[in-house]
Amino acid sequence: MESLYLLIPVSVLLVFVIGAIFWWSLKSGQLEDLEGPAYRILMDDDKTPVGAHEKPQSAKRVSVDADQST
């Protein structure tokens, strides 16, 4: 019975905290556009630019043999 004296105020406080967080999210616009990000992912342009698949000249490997250095 004595635990109820602690649990009831804690639960009421928790309800007010959750309500305040929900109210803040509504006022700050967190729940305004729920479908927009999903459509942006689906309609993303996946085309690569021309030449983007080629390595730049500085990225090519150069093989060096020990016999060629003399």
PDB file of N, H, CA, C and O in Angstrom:
ATOM      1  N   MET A   1       0.823  -1.203   0.000  1.00  0.00           N
ATOM      2  CA  MET A   1       0.000   0.000   0.000  1.00  0.00           C
ATOM      3  C   MET A   1       0.860   1.258   0.000  1.00  0.00           C
ATOM      4  O   MET A   1       0.520   2.258  -0.631  1.00  0.00           O
ATOM      5  N   GLU A   2       1.993   1.192   0.725  1.00  0.00           N
ATOM      6  H   GLU A   2       2.269   0.379   1.238  1.00  0.00           H
ATOM      7  CA  GLU A   2       2.859   2.360   0.784  1.00  0.00           C
ATOM      8  C   GLU A   2       3.517   2.642  -0.564  1.00  0.00           C
ATOM      9  O   GLU A   2       3.904   3.778  -0.837  1.00  0.00           O
ATOM     10  N   SER A   3       3.647   1.621  -1.409  1.00  0.00           N
ATOM     11  H   SER A   3       3.332   0.698  -1.188  1.00  0.00           H
ATOM     12  CA  SER A   3       4.264   1.835  -2.724  1.00  0.00           C
ATOM     13  C   SER A   3       3.367   2.675  -3.626  1.00  0.00           C
ATOM     14  O   SER A   3       3.851   3.361  -4.526  1.00  0.00           O
ATOM     15  N   LEU A   4       2.051   2.621  -3.382  1.00  0.00           N
ATOM     16  H   LEU A   4       1.657   2.064  -2.651  1.00  0.00           H
ATOM     17  CA  LEU A   4       1.137   3.435  -4.181  1.00  0.00           C
ATOM     18  C   LEU A   4       1.351   4.920  -3.952  1.00  0.00           C
ATOM     19  O   LEU A   4       1.106   5.722  -4.852  1.00  0.00           O
ATOM     20  N   TYR A   5       1.805   5.304  -2.761  1.00  0.00           N
ATOM     21  H   TYR A   5       2.005   4.652  -2.029  1.00  0.00           H
ATOM     22  CA  TYR A   5       2.084   6.705  -2.470  1.00  0.00           C
ATOM     23  C   TYR A   5       3.245   7.221  -3.316  1.00  0.00           C
ATOM     24  O   TYR A   5       3.366   8.426  -3.535  1.00  0.00           O
ATOM     25  N   LEU A   6       4.080   6.332  -3.781  1.00  0.00           N
ATOM     26  H   LEU A   6       3.982   5.353  -3.603  1.00  0.00           H
ATOM     27  CA  LEU A   6       5.187   6.711  -4.658  1.00  0.00           C
ATOM     28  C   LEU A   6       4.827   6.513  -6.127  1.00  0.00           C
ATOM     29  O   LEU A   6       5.168   7.352  -6.961  1.00  0.00           O
ATOM     30  N   LEU A   7       4.147   5.423  -6.455  1.00  0.00           N
ATOM     31  H   LEU A   7       3.870   4.742  -5.778  1.00  0.00           H
ATOM     32  CA  LEU A   7       3.888   5.095  -7.852  1.00  0.00           C
ATOM     33  C   LEU A   7       2.867   6.026  -8.515  1.00  0.00           C
ATOM     34  O   LEU A   7       3.020   6.359  -9.690  1.00  0.00           O
ATOM     35  N   ILE A   8       1.847   6.443  -7.798  1.00  0.00           N
ATOM     36  H   ILE A   8       1.723   6.173  -6.844  1.00  0.00           H
ATOM     37  CA  ILE A   8       0.823   7.309  -8.398  1.00  0.00           C
ATOM     38  C   ILE A   8       1.388   8.682  -8.759  1.00  0.00           C
ATOM     39  O   ILE A   8       1.160   9.135  -9.881  1.00  0.00           O
ATOM     40  N   PRO A   9       2.110   9.367  -7.877  1.00  0.00           N
ATOM     41  CA  PRO A   9       2.688  10.659  -8.297  1.00  0.00           C
ATOM     42  C   PRO A   9       3.731  10.518  -9.422  1.00  0.00           C
ATOM     43  O   PRO A   9       3.827  11.380 -10.296  1.00  0.00           O
ATOM     44  N   VAL A  10       4.496   9.441  -9.392  1.00  0.00           N
ATOM     45  H   VAL A  10       4.418   8.740  -8.682  1.00  0.00           H
ATOM     46  CA  VAL A  10       5.481   9.230 -10.455  1.00  0.00           C
ATOM     47  C   VAL A  10       4.775   9.002 -11.787  1.00  0.00           C
ATOM     48  O   VAL A  10       5.217   9.527 -12.809  1.00  0.00           O
ATOM     49  N   SER A  11       3.708   8.244 -11.801  1.00  0.00           N
ATOM     50  H   SER A  11       3.349   7.817 -10.971  1.00  0.00           H
ATOM     51  CA  SER A  11       2.986   7.996 -13.050  1.00  0.00           C
ATOM     52  C   SER A  11       2.296   9.265 -13.556  1.00  0.00           C
ATOM     53  O   SER A  11       2.269   9.504 -14.763  1.00  0.00           O
ATOM     54  N   VAL A  12       1.744  10.074 -12.665  1.00  0.00           N
ATOM     55  H   VAL A  12       1.766   9.880 -11.685  1.00  0.00           H
ATOM     56  CA  VAL A  12       1.122  11.332 -13.080  1.00  0.00           C
ATOM     57  C   VAL A  12       2.179  12.271 -13.649  1.00  0.00           C
ATOM     58  O   VAL A  12       1.938  12.937 -14.656  1.00  0.00           O
ATOM     59  N   LEU A  13       3.346  12.329 -13.014  1.00  0.00           N
ATOM     60  H   LEU A  13       3.541  11.788 -12.197  1.00  0.00           H
ATOM     61  CA  LEU A  13       4.443  13.150 -13.518  1.00  0.00           C
ATOM     62  C   LEU A  13       4.901  12.662 -14.893  1.00  0.00           C
ATOM     63  O   LEU A  13       5.192  13.472 -15.773  1.00  0.00           O
ATOM     64  N   LEU A  14       4.966  11.362 -15.076  1.00  0.00           N
ATOM     65  H   LEU A  14       4.730  10.704 -14.361  1.00  0.00           H
ATOM     66  CA  LEU A  14       5.363  10.786 -16.356  1.00  0.00           C
ATOM     67  C   LEU A  14       4.350  11.121 -17.451  1.00  0.00           C
ATOM     68  O   LEU A  14       4.740  11.383 -18.588  1.00  0.00           O
ATOM     69  N   VAL A  15       3.070  11.117 -17.127  1.00  0.00           N
ATOM     70  H   VAL A  15       2.753  10.904 -16.203  1.00  0.00           H
ATOM     71  CA  VAL A  15       2.040  11.483 -18.106  1.00  0.00           C
ATOM     72  C   VAL A  15       2.212  12.938 -18.527  1.00  0.00           C
ATOM     73  O   VAL A  15       2.085  13.252 -19.711  1.00  0.00           O
ATOM     74  N   PHE A  16       2.501  13.837 -17.576  1.00  0.00           N
ATOM     75  H   PHE A  16       2.605  13.582 -16.615  1.00  0.00           H
ATOM     76  CA  PHE A  16       2.697  15.244 -17.920  1.00  0.00           C
ATOM     77  C   PHE A  16       3.957  15.451 -18.759  1.00  0.00           C
ATOM     78  O   PHE A  16       3.960  16.278 -19.671  1.00  0.00           O
ATOM     79  N   VAL A  17       5.010  14.722 -18.469  1.00  0.00           N
ATOM     80  H   VAL A  17       5.008  14.049 -17.728  1.00  0.00           H
ATOM     81  CA  VAL A  17       6.243  14.839 -19.257  1.00  0.00           C
ATOM     82  C   VAL A  17       6.009  14.352 -20.684  1.00  0.00           C
ATOM     83  O   VAL A  17       6.428  15.008 -21.638  1.00  0.00           O
ATOM     84  N   ILE A  18       5.352  13.222 -20.836  1.00  0.00           N
ATOM     85  H   ILE A  18       5.012  12.689 -20.062  1.00  0.00           H
ATOM     86  CA  ILE A  18       5.060  12.704 -22.178  1.00  0.00           C
ATOM     87  C   ILE A  18       4.128  13.659 -22.929  1.00  0.00           C
ATOM     88  O   ILE A  18       4.307  13.882 -24.126  1.00  0.00           O
ATOM     89  N   GLY A  19       3.154  14.211 -22.250  1.00  0.00           N
ATOM     90  H   GLY A  19       3.008  14.030 -21.277  1.00  0.00           H
ATOM     91  CA  GLY A  19       2.255  15.183 -22.881  1.00  0.00           C
ATOM     92  C   GLY A  19       2.992  16.438 -23.310  1.00  0.00           C
ATOM     93  O   GLY A  19       2.713  16.979 -24.380  1.00  0.00           O
ATOM     94  N   ALA A  20       3.935  16.916 -22.493  1.00  0.00           N
ATOM     95  H   ALA A  20       4.162  16.477 -21.624  1.00  0.00           H
ATOM     96  CA  ALA A  20       4.710  18.104 -22.851  1.00  0.00           C
ATOM     97  C   ALA A  20       5.605  17.834 -24.056  1.00  0.00           C
ATOM     98  O   ALA A  20       5.742  18.690 -24.930  1.00  0.00           O
ATOM     99  N   ILE A  21       6.206  16.666 -24.108  1.00  0.00           N
ATOM    100  H   ILE A  21       6.095  15.970 -23.398  1.00  0.00           H
ATOM    101  CA  ILE A  21       7.051  16.319 -25.259  1.00  0.00           C
ATOM    102  C   ILE A  21       6.212  16.204 -26.521  1.00  0.00           C
ATOM    103  O   ILE A  21       6.643  16.647 -27.586  1.00  0.00           O
ATOM    104  N   PHE A  22       5.030  15.622 -26.425  1.00  0.00           N
ATOM    105  H   PHE A  22       4.680  15.263 -25.560  1.00  0.00           H
ATOM    106  CA  PHE A  22       4.138  15.516 -27.578  1.00  0.00           C
ATOM    107  C   PHE A  22       3.671  16.885 -28.038  1.00  0.00           C
ATOM    108  O   PHE A  22       3.629  17.151 -29.240  1.00  0.00           O
ATOM    109  N   TRP A  23       3.316  17.762 -27.099  1.00  0.00           N
ATOM    110  H   TRP A  23       3.350  17.546 -26.124  1.00  0.00           H
ATOM    111  CA  TRP A  23       2.894  19.116 -27.436  1.00  0.00           C
ATOM    112  C   TRP A  23       4.019  19.880 -28.116  1.00  0.00           C
ATOM    113  O   TRP A  23       3.780  20.605 -29.083  1.00  0.00           O
ATOM    114  N   TRP A  24       5.247  19.726 -27.619  1.00  0.00           N
ATOM    115  H   TRP A  24       5.441  19.137 -26.834  1.00  0.00           H
ATOM    116  CA  TRP A  24       6.400  20.392 -28.223  1.00  0.00           C
ATOM    117  C   TRP A  24       6.612  19.899 -29.662  1.00  0.00           C
ATOM    118  O   TRP A  24       6.910  20.690 -30.557  1.00  0.00           O
ATOM    119  N   SER A  25       6.457  18.590 -29.874  1.00  0.00           N
ATOM    120  H   SER A  25       6.216  17.947 -29.147  1.00  0.00           H
ATOM    121  CA  SER A  25       6.664  18.054 -31.225  1.00  0.00           C
ATOM    122  C   SER A  25       5.590  18.556 -32.189  1.00  0.00           C
ATOM    123  O   SER A  25       5.875  18.768 -33.368  1.00  0.00           O
ATOM    124  N   LEU A  26       4.373  18.746 -31.713  1.00  0.00           N
ATOM    125  H   LEU A  26       4.142  18.574 -30.756  1.00  0.00           H
ATOM    126  CA  LEU A  26       3.325  19.307 -32.567  1.00  0.00           C
ATOM    127  C   LEU A  26       3.606  20.767 -32.912  1.00  0.00           C
ATOM    128  O   LEU A  26       3.441  21.180 -34.060  1.00  0.00           O
ATOM    129  N   LYS A  27       4.028  21.541 -31.923  1.00  0.00           N
ATOM    130  H   LYS A  27       4.162  21.205 -30.991  1.00  0.00           H
ATOM    131  CA  LYS A  27       4.272  22.971 -32.144  1.00  0.00           C
ATOM    132  C   LYS A  27       5.527  23.227 -32.970  1.00  0.00           C
ATOM    133  O   LYS A  27       5.602  24.243 -33.660  1.00  0.00           O
ATOM    134  N   SER A  28       6.514  22.334 -32.918  1.00  0.00           N
ATOM    135  H   SER A  28       6.453  21.508 -32.357  1.00  0.00           H
ATOM    136  CA  SER A  28       7.756  22.568 -33.663  1.00  0.00           C
ATOM    137  C   SER A  28       7.698  22.013 -35.077  1.00  0.00           C
ATOM    138  O   SER A  28       8.662  22.164 -35.829  1.00  0.00           O
ATOM    139  N   GLY A  29       6.603  21.378 -35.460  1.00  0.00           N
ATOM    140  H   GLY A  29       5.821  21.255 -34.849  1.00  0.00           H
ATOM    141  CA  GLY A  29       6.435  20.906 -36.828  1.00  0.00           C
ATOM    142  C   GLY A  29       7.027  19.544 -37.104  1.00  0.00           C
ATOM    143  O   GLY A  29       7.264  19.209 -38.264  1.00  0.00           O
ATOM    144  N   GLN A  30       7.272  18.758 -36.097  1.00  0.00           N
ATOM    145  H   GLN A  30       7.080  19.030 -35.154  1.00  0.00           H
ATOM    146  CA  GLN A  30       7.852  17.441 -36.297  1.00  0.00           C
ATOM    147  C   GLN A  30       6.888  16.480 -36.999  1.00  0.00           C
ATOM    148  O   GLN A  30       7.330  15.545 -37.667  1.00  0.00           O
ATOM    149  N   LEU A  31       5.593  16.698 -36.858  1.00  0.00           N
ATOM    150  H   LEU A  31       5.235  17.458 -36.315  1.00  0.00           H
ATOM    151  CA  LEU A  31       4.602  15.780 -37.423  1.00  0.00           C
ATOM    152  C   LEU A  31       3.843  16.393 -38.594  1.00  0.00           C
ATOM    153  O   LEU A  31       2.745  15.940 -38.918  1.00  0.00           O
ATOM    154  N   GLU A  32       4.403  17.406 -39.227  1.00  0.00           N
ATOM    155  H   GLU A  32       5.294  17.774 -38.964  1.00  0.00           H
ATOM    156  CA  GLU A  32       3.696  18.095 -40.304  1.00  0.00           C
ATOM    157  C   GLU A  32       3.613  17.260 -41.580  1.00  0.00           C
ATOM    158  O   GLU A  32       2.519  17.040 -42.099  1.00  0.00           O
ATOM    159  N   ASP A  33       4.749  16.793 -42.091  1.00  0.00           N
ATOM    160  H   ASP A  33       5.638  16.972 -41.669  1.00  0.00           H
ATOM    161  CA  ASP A  33       4.770  16.102 -43.373  1.00  0.00           C
ATOM    162  C   ASP A  33       5.296  14.690 -43.155  1.00  0.00           C
ATOM    163  O   ASP A  33       6.507  14.475 -43.100  1.00  0.00           O
ATOM    164  N   LEU A  34       4.396  13.739 -43.033  1.00  0.00           N
ATOM    165  H   LEU A  34       3.412  13.913 -43.078  1.00  0.00           H
ATOM    166  CA  LEU A  34       4.808  12.363 -42.792  1.00  0.00           C
ATOM    167  C   LEU A  34       5.033  11.587 -44.084  1.00  0.00           C
ATOM    168  O   LEU A  34       5.746  10.584 -44.074  1.00  0.00           O
ATOM    169  N   GLU A  35       4.444  12.025 -45.195  1.00  0.00           N
ATOM    170  H   GLU A  35       3.865  12.841 -45.203  1.00  0.00           H
ATOM    171  CA  GLU A  35       4.559  11.295 -46.449  1.00  0.00           C
ATOM    172  C   GLU A  35       5.646  11.841 -47.365  1.00  0.00           C
ATOM    173  O   GLU A  35       6.114  11.119 -48.246  1.00  0.00           O
ATOM    174  N   GLY A  36       6.057  13.074 -47.191  1.00  0.00           N
ATOM    175  H   GLY A  36       5.678  13.660 -46.476  1.00  0.00           H
ATOM    176  CA  GLY A  36       7.033  13.695 -48.073  1.00  0.00           C
ATOM    177  C   GLY A  36       8.378  12.977 -48.133  1.00  0.00           C
ATOM    178  O   GLY A  36       8.868  12.721 -49.233  1.00  0.00           O
ATOM    179  N   PRO A  37       8.999  12.641 -46.996  1.00  0.00           N
ATOM    180  CA  PRO A  37      10.282  11.941 -47.069  1.00  0.00           C
ATOM    181  C   PRO A  37      10.185  10.585 -47.760  1.00  0.00           C
ATOM    182  O   PRO A  37      11.126  10.178 -48.442  1.00  0.00           O
ATOM    183  N   ALA A  38       9.087   9.888 -47.600  1.00  0.00           N
ATOM    184  H   ALA A  38       8.323  10.219 -47.046  1.00  0.00           H
ATOM    185  CA  ALA A  38       8.934   8.587 -48.259  1.00  0.00           C
ATOM    186  C   ALA A  38       8.859   8.762 -49.772  1.00  0.00           C
ATOM    187  O   ALA A  38       9.438   7.967 -50.512  1.00  0.00           O
ATOM    188  N   TYR A  39       8.158   9.787 -50.240  1.00  0.00           N
ATOM    189  H   TYR A  39       7.687  10.433 -49.639  1.00  0.00           H
ATOM    190  CA  TYR A  39       8.080  10.029 -51.676  1.00  0.00           C
ATOM    191  C   TYR A  39       9.419  10.494 -52.235  1.00  0.00           C
ATOM    192  O   TYR A  39       9.761  10.158 -53.369  1.00  0.00           O
ATOM    193  N   ARG A  40      10.181  11.261 -51.458  1.00  0.00           N
ATOM    194  H   ARG A  40       9.903  11.534 -50.537  1.00  0.00           H
ATOM    195  CA  ARG A  40      11.488  11.716 -51.937  1.00  0.00           C
ATOM    196  C   ARG A  40      12.447  10.554 -52.103  1.00  0.00           C
ATOM    197  O   ARG A  40      13.282  10.575 -53.008  1.00  0.00           O
ATOM    198  N   ILE A  41      12.352   9.545 -51.259  1.00  0.00           N
ATOM    199  H   ILE A  41      11.674   9.528 -50.524  1.00  0.00           H
ATOM    200  CA  ILE A  41      13.207   8.369 -51.409  1.00  0.00           C
ATOM    201  C   ILE A  41      12.832   7.602 -52.668  1.00  0.00           C
ATOM    202  O   ILE A  41      13.708   7.161 -53.412  1.00  0.00           O
ATOM    203  N   LEU A  42      11.528   7.439 -52.913  1.00  0.00           N
ATOM    204  H   LEU A  42      10.816   7.796 -52.308  1.00  0.00           H
ATOM    205  CA  LEU A  42      11.090   6.681 -54.071  1.00  0.00           C
ATOM    206  C   LEU A  42      11.362   7.411 -55.384  1.00  0.00           C
ATOM    207  O   LEU A  42      11.648   6.764 -56.391  1.00  0.00           O
ATOM    208  N   MET A  43      11.282   8.713 -55.397  1.00  0.00           N
ATOM    209  H   MET A  43      11.049   9.239 -54.579  1.00  0.00           H
ATOM    210  CA  MET A  43      11.463   9.488 -56.618  1.00  0.00           C
ATOM    211  C   MET A  43      12.890  10.007 -56.769  1.00  0.00           C
ATOM    212  O   MET A  43      13.125  10.932 -57.545  1.00  0.00           O
ATOM    213  N   ASP A  44      13.844   9.432 -56.044  1.00  0.00           N
ATOM    214  H   ASP A  44      13.653   8.680 -55.413  1.00  0.00           H
ATOM    215  CA  ASP A  44      15.233   9.861 -56.106  1.00  0.00           C
ATOM    216  C   ASP A  44      15.826   9.570 -57.477  1.00  0.00           C
ATOM    217  O   ASP A  44      15.548   8.528 -58.070  1.00  0.00           O
ATOM    218  N   ASP A  45      16.635  10.484 -57.973  1.00  0.00           N
ATOM    219  H   ASP A  45      16.860  11.331 -57.491  1.00  0.00           H
ATOM    220  CA  ASP A  45      17.271  10.321 -59.269  1.00  0.00           C
ATOM    221  C   ASP A  45      18.562   9.532 -59.072  1.00  0.00           C
ATOM    222  O   ASP A  45      19.529  10.051 -58.513  1.00  0.00           O
ATOM    223  N   ASP A  46      18.580   8.284 -59.527  1.00  0.00           N
ATOM    224  H   ASP A  46      17.794   7.862 -59.981  1.00  0.00           H
ATOM    225  CA  ASP A  46      19.726   7.415 -59.326  1.00  0.00           C
ATOM    226  C   ASP A  46      20.706   7.420 -60.494  1.00  0.00           C
ATOM    227  O   ASP A  46      21.609   6.586 -60.533  1.00  0.00           O
ATOM    228  N   LYS A  47      20.554   8.322 -61.428  1.00  0.00           N
ATOM    229  H   LYS A  47      19.820   9.001 -61.396  1.00  0.00           H
ATOM    230  CA  LYS A  47      21.452   8.370 -62.572  1.00  0.00           C
ATOM    231  C   LYS A  47      22.810   8.917 -62.137  1.00  0.00           C
ATOM    232  O   LYS A  47      22.888   9.913 -61.419  1.00  0.00           O
ATOM    233  N   THR A  48      23.876   8.255 -62.580  1.00  0.00           N
ATOM    234  H   THR A  48      23.813   7.445 -63.163  1.00  0.00           H
ATOM    235  CA  THR A  48      25.214   8.744 -62.277  1.00  0.00           C
ATOM    236  C   THR A  48      25.648   9.691 -63.380  1.00  0.00           C
ATOM    237  O   THR A  48      25.303   9.471 -64.541  1.00  0.00           O
ATOM    238  N   PRO A  49      26.386  10.729 -63.058  1.00  0.00           N
ATOM    239  CA  PRO A  49      26.853  11.652 -64.080  1.00  0.00           C
ATOM    240  C   PRO A  49      27.828  10.968 -65.037  1.00  0.00           C
ATOM    241  O   PRO A  49      28.441   9.960 -64.688  1.00  0.00           O
ATOM    242  N   VAL A  50      27.967  11.510 -66.229  1.00  0.00           N
ATOM    243  H   VAL A  50      27.469  12.330 -66.513  1.00  0.00           H
ATOM    244  CA  VAL A  50      28.855  10.948 -67.241  1.00  0.00           C
ATOM    245  C   VAL A  50      30.291  11.037 -66.734  1.00  0.00           C
ATOM    246  O   VAL A  50      30.744  12.096 -66.299  1.00  0.00           O
ATOM    247  N   GLY A  51      30.993   9.920 -66.796  1.00  0.00           N
ATOM    248  H   GLY A  51      30.625   9.060 -67.150  1.00  0.00           H
ATOM    249  CA  GLY A  51      32.384   9.886 -66.369  1.00  0.00           C
ATOM    250  C   GLY A  51      32.584   9.681 -64.885  1.00  0.00           C
ATOM    251  O   GLY A  51      33.725   9.649 -64.424  1.00  0.00           O
ATOM    252  N   ALA A  52      31.517   9.542 -64.121  1.00  0.00           N
ATOM    253  H   ALA A  52      30.590   9.568 -64.496  1.00  0.00           H
ATOM    254  CA  ALA A  52      31.662   9.383 -62.676  1.00  0.00           C
ATOM    255  C   ALA A  52      32.164   7.998 -62.314  1.00  0.00           C
ATOM    256  O   ALA A  52      32.722   7.813 -61.232  1.00  0.00           O
ATOM    257  N   HIS A  53      31.979   7.016 -63.195  1.00  0.00           N
ATOM    258  H   HIS A  53      31.526   7.166 -64.074  1.00  0.00           H
ATOM    259  CA  HIS A  53      32.415   5.665 -62.902  1.00  0.00           C
ATOM    260  C   HIS A  53      33.898   5.464 -63.181  1.00  0.00           C
ATOM    261  O   HIS A  53      34.463   4.448 -62.776  1.00  0.00           O
ATOM    262  N   GLU A  54      34.542   6.410 -63.862  1.00  0.00           N
ATOM    263  H   GLU A  54      34.083   7.236 -64.191  1.00  0.00           H
ATOM    264  CA  GLU A  54      35.958   6.288 -64.175  1.00  0.00           C
ATOM    265  C   GLU A  54      36.793   6.816 -63.022  1.00  0.00           C
ATOM    266  O   GLU A  54      36.393   7.743 -62.319  1.00  0.00           O
ATOM    267  N   LYS A  55      37.965   6.207 -62.839  1.00  0.00           N
ATOM    268  H   LYS A  55      38.290   5.453 -63.410  1.00  0.00           H
ATOM    269  CA  LYS A  55      38.874   6.671 -61.800  1.00  0.00           C
ATOM    270  C   LYS A  55      39.621   7.902 -62.306  1.00  0.00           C
ATOM    271  O   LYS A  55      39.940   7.985 -63.492  1.00  0.00           O
ATOM    272  N   PRO A  56      39.902   8.853 -61.427  1.00  0.00           N
ATOM    273  CA  PRO A  56      40.712   9.981 -61.841  1.00  0.00           C
ATOM    274  C   PRO A  56      42.153   9.541 -62.136  1.00  0.00           C
ATOM    275  O   PRO A  56      42.570   8.466 -61.705  1.00  0.00           O
ATOM    276  N   GLN A  57      42.895  10.347 -62.849  1.00  0.00           N
ATOM    277  H   GLN A  57      42.556  11.220 -63.199  1.00  0.00           H
ATOM    278  CA  GLN A  57      44.261   9.993 -63.245  1.00  0.00           C
ATOM    279  C   GLN A  57      45.156   9.772 -62.035  1.00  0.00           C
ATOM    280  O   GLN A  57      46.024   8.899 -62.080  1.00  0.00           O
ATOM    281  N   SER A  58      44.983  10.517 -60.972  1.00  0.00           N
ATOM    282  H   SER A  58      44.278  11.226 -60.936  1.00  0.00           H
ATOM    283  CA  SER A  58      45.854  10.397 -59.803  1.00  0.00           C
ATOM    284  C   SER A  58      45.595   9.108 -59.032  1.00  0.00           C
ATOM    285  O   SER A  58      46.413   8.727 -58.196  1.00  0.00           O
ATOM    286  N   ALA A  59      44.488   8.429 -59.288  1.00  0.00           N
ATOM    287  H   ALA A  59      43.823   8.738 -59.968  1.00  0.00           H
ATOM    288  CA  ALA A  59      44.152   7.224 -58.540  1.00  0.00           C
ATOM    289  C   ALA A  59      44.692   5.960 -59.193  1.00  0.00           C
ATOM    290  O   ALA A  59      44.572   4.876 -58.623  1.00  0.00           O
ATOM    291  N   LYS A  60      45.287   6.078 -60.382  1.00  0.00           N
ATOM    292  H   LYS A  60      45.384   6.958 -60.845  1.00  0.00           H
ATOM    293  CA  LYS A  60      45.807   4.896 -61.053  1.00  0.00           C
ATOM    294  C   LYS A  60      47.056   4.405 -60.346  1.00  0.00           C
ATOM    295  O   LYS A  60      47.864   5.198 -59.862  1.00  0.00           O
ATOM    296  N   ARG A  61      47.205   3.094 -60.292  1.00  0.00           N
ATOM    297  H   ARG A  61      46.549   2.450 -60.685  1.00  0.00           H
ATOM    298  CA  ARG A  61      48.375   2.493 -59.653  1.00  0.00           C
ATOM    299  C   ARG A  61      49.524   2.438 -60.642  1.00  0.00           C
ATOM    300  O   ARG A  61      49.339   2.165 -61.828  1.00  0.00           O
ATOM    301  N   VAL A  62      50.701   2.700 -60.131  1.00  0.00           N
ATOM    302  H   VAL A  62      50.851   2.921 -59.168  1.00  0.00           H
ATOM    303  CA  VAL A  62      51.908   2.627 -60.949  1.00  0.00           C
ATOM    304  C   VAL A  62      52.775   1.511 -60.366  1.00  0.00           C
ATOM    305  O   VAL A  62      53.119   1.531 -59.184  1.00  0.00           O
ATOM    306  N   SER A  63      53.120   0.552 -61.201  1.00  0.00           N
ATOM    307  H   SER A  63      52.841   0.536 -62.161  1.00  0.00           H
ATOM    308  CA  SER A  63      53.964  -0.509 -60.713  1.00  0.00           C
ATOM    309  C   SER A  63      55.427  -0.127 -60.921  1.00  0.00           C
ATOM    310  O   SER A  63      55.809   0.346 -61.991  1.00  0.00           O
ATOM    311  N   VAL A  64      56.222  -0.334 -59.909  1.00  0.00           N
ATOM    312  H   VAL A  64      55.912  -0.719 -59.040  1.00  0.00           H
ATOM    313  CA  VAL A  64      57.632  -0.009 -59.959  1.00  0.00           C
ATOM    314  C   VAL A  64      58.412  -1.274 -59.659  1.00  0.00           C
ATOM    315  O   VAL A  64      58.237  -1.900 -58.614  1.00  0.00           O
ATOM    316  N   ASP A  65      59.274  -1.636 -60.594  1.00  0.00           N
ATOM    317  H   ASP A  65      59.415  -1.127 -61.443  1.00  0.00           H
ATOM    318  CA  ASP A  65      60.146  -2.806 -60.381  1.00  0.00           C
ATOM    319  C   ASP A  65      61.481  -2.322 -59.836  1.00  0.00           C
ATOM    320  O   ASP A  65      61.921  -1.219 -60.163  1.00  0.00           O
ATOM    321  N   ALA A  66      62.126  -3.129 -59.012  1.00  0.00           N
ATOM    322  H   ALA A  66      61.769  -4.024 -58.747  1.00  0.00           H
ATOM    323  CA  ALA A  66      63.418  -2.776 -58.441  1.00  0.00           C
ATOM    324  C   ALA A  66      64.516  -2.747 -59.503  1.00  0.00           C
ATOM    325  O   ALA A  66      65.491  -2.010 -59.361  1.00  0.00           O
ATOM    326  N   ASP A  67      64.367  -3.545 -60.571  1.00  0.00           N
ATOM    327  H   ASP A  67      63.574  -4.144 -60.687  1.00  0.00           H
ATOM    328  CA  ASP A  67      65.387  -3.589 -61.613  1.00  0.00           C
ATOM    329  C   ASP A  67      65.389  -2.357 -62.492  1.00  0.00           C
ATOM    330  O   ASP A  67      66.415  -2.050 -63.100  1.00  0.00           O
ATOM    331  N   GLN A  68      64.289  -1.642 -62.583  1.00  0.00           N
ATOM    332  H   GLN A  68      63.456  -1.891 -62.089  1.00  0.00           H
ATOM    333  CA  GLN A  68      64.198  -0.480 -63.460  1.00  0.00           C
ATOM    334  C   GLN A  68      64.798   0.782 -62.834  1.00  0.00           C
ATOM    335  O   GLN A  68      65.012   1.768 -63.540  1.00  0.00           O
ATOM    336  N   SER A  69      65.071   0.774 -61.537  1.00  0.00           N
ATOM    337  H   SER A  69      64.897  -0.027 -60.964  1.00  0.00           H
ATOM    338  CA  SER A  69      65.554   1.968 -60.877  1.00  0.00           C
ATOM    339  C   SER A  69      67.011   2.273 -61.192  1.00  0.00           C
ATOM    340  O   SER A  69      67.445   3.402 -60.964  1.00  0.00           O
ATOM    341  N   THR A  70      67.803   1.303 -61.715  1.00  0.00           N
ATOM    342  H   THR A  70      67.450   0.386 -61.901  1.00  0.00           H
ATOM    343  CA  THR A  70      69.218   1.544 -62.043  1.00  0.00           C
ATOM    344  C   THR A  70      69.440   1.903 -63.452  1.00  0.00           C
ATOM    345  O   THR A  70      70.579   2.131 -63.859  1.00  0.00           O
TER     346      THR A  70
END
